[in-house]
């Protein structure tokens, strides 16, 4: 009896040791960490941005599932670190507005371009891709792509084939910004989509449902003209891209054979994944871990992005910001260098919506800088003092895409402004609620009495950087001129820019508009984001341009 | 008995209707725009109105609810607004991943929970008991997302022994119960196991203490049984309750953990809920909550039926 008990005990001990050994073996087994010659990227997105041609998840989507897999008629020059990213030919080799009817544009297409499925890119493909978001009667019209596309090319109404390699695009009004807007319309393969459409089960008879299912299938097995083609897609987990050796631009034929993209929304998880070698590249590393990341041999890349983190001011009746001296004082009283220090250097100090040297910067007379004494003087002239501060409320969010670190940053600005007789209260609201409030404007009850709002924005495109904040036509609910900032003079400057079809002339007109906005101090300009990312030293030829985007195709990996 | 089963199944219908209604109301009561995932923040009010019409969000809430509930009854939970993929497929894939993780976490929790519980109960008030009890209290009290991060820092970032991200080297779609995939599961499963471990341990400790105070233990001692022999009797007596607690814990873990799955990028229901919440993906959010709620309602129904089969007094009561 005792012997059998002892035997049982011994076998149990062996079993326990076996389990322990197994666990240890698992732990020290050869890690399948980032494989050589494969570039693994951890994105901040919570899901893989849509892969069907018009990505969601903001510009991170365009960065990772747009530009690598697709091309647009026009694109961004991402080869320079030291100059603003400019629009360059993409799938169109040239374009011109009609001399008599400025709502019509003719685009000459690049010959010899193939989609990943082998079909040819031509004028039919362009018309088809315009229809997918603008023509509700088209069989392939997809409502889910409308929002992220049509809002970024607000004046485009239709496309018409002239010949195989020429298309005519029509806008609702003369609009010189169209070539810039078109960077957002990626070309998906109509042939490949048709194949997916035909493969939908015959039992599905509703045409809209068939189209929806075809788009879902297309997203799982996409086909564009970009330098990388989709090779594997695990929903919500990973997207694998393979180099497309038949890419039309020899300079951008990928040197890296495979790219893996993983959604990883938590910044500490991303940082740990980089440090443990599971990924080669992380977007937005945890700020506290920057030193550790550098010490472990990774490289931090950052550059001023066309991004603005401001307080957008209200010009509605009763707003204290109607006094220009107050607006200027606020701009002179923010200690931006201190704020930069708070963010570990991860911001750029703004001089307006664009930095000096940008073609749209112009020559503003008001210099945005830190000068609290001048600010106090202006506030005293406006009738404020330490005993009688200017009391107002600013609507801010606790988090949100592009919002950087809204709470500590706003609190810093609040304290900074206090010395210049500003008593700022915050109305902290949920990020999506803030968007709704932003659309409704400063006069709407949704503003809850706030006279400024802190919604950051992209400044890549003149409409989104300038026009929607300065035109009377963009007053709510039409667009985002939340504060009702506008005048005849500004409208004329907007019209001058929008109807100037000479690129240099258009840029000069935009520079004048920007200078006017700075001189009128429509915002308190607080920061530009720098888009920090940490990348393994093995990854070479990384160029971080002054853009929201980055070109993976030109990178190499040791 | 058949009548009872029919009655119990029938009772589930209003419960499910209530669940569907609450789930629909909750996601619609939350602030924000249901189309935020497919509409950029800078989209105009006109664009917002156009898309609300295209997606049917301009219809009244009762109309939207009836349409959604009717399709759900037929097994169609709609399509995710953000991804365009069918919600049912998305949820089922996540449920399978959560099930795998919960199974391993419960197993670890059960083994260690029983170990600590039996040892603590058997050697009551000794230092062994105090150490085991402290471990179980810590298991219940320590925030598991924090523990997860600590494990990631130690075993992944510093020692580089274990991966902490995802459900395998190629994602969950090619899951196998092999070493390469299990390595990905160790850290999230360990983190997830601390709560069941603590609860099982405390339950077993109390049980063992109670069993040891019973008269038959005195009888066994009087019979000359060794400590090992007595211990084996204690284990046999405590096992059913310990197993029942383990079953309950497995049920809880099947609901997924938003925090643990997010920290470890484990593609389960917790992470799916997290994504649906942040993207305001209402069909996905409604579908996931509904499936999880249905799971618990059905689970409770089955338990009720089994209990009644085992003990008919329950049905009579």
Interface residues (C-beta under 8 A of the other chain):
Chain A: X5 X9 X23 X25 X26 X27 X28 X29 X31 X32 X33 X42 X46 X47 X50 X52 X56 X58 X143 X144 X145 X146 X147 X148 X150 X151 X152 X154 X212 X215 X216 X219 X232 X234 X235 X236 X237 X238 X262 X263 X264 X265 X266 X268 X269 X271 X272 X273 X275 X276 X277 X278 X279 X401 X429 X430 X431 X432 X433 X435 X436 X438 X439 X440 X455 X457 X458 X464 X468 X476 X477 X478 X479 X480
Chain B: X31 X32 X33 X35 X36 X37 X38 X39 X40 X41 X42 X43 X44 X45 X46 X47 X48 X50 X51 X54 X55 X79 X81 X82 X83 X84 X85 X86 X90 X93 X149 X152 X153 X155 X156 X157 X160 X161 X162 X163 X164 X165 X166 X167 X169 X170 X171 X172 X173 X179 X180 X182 X183 X186 X228 X262 X263 X264 X265 X267 X271 X272 X274 X275 X278 X279 X280
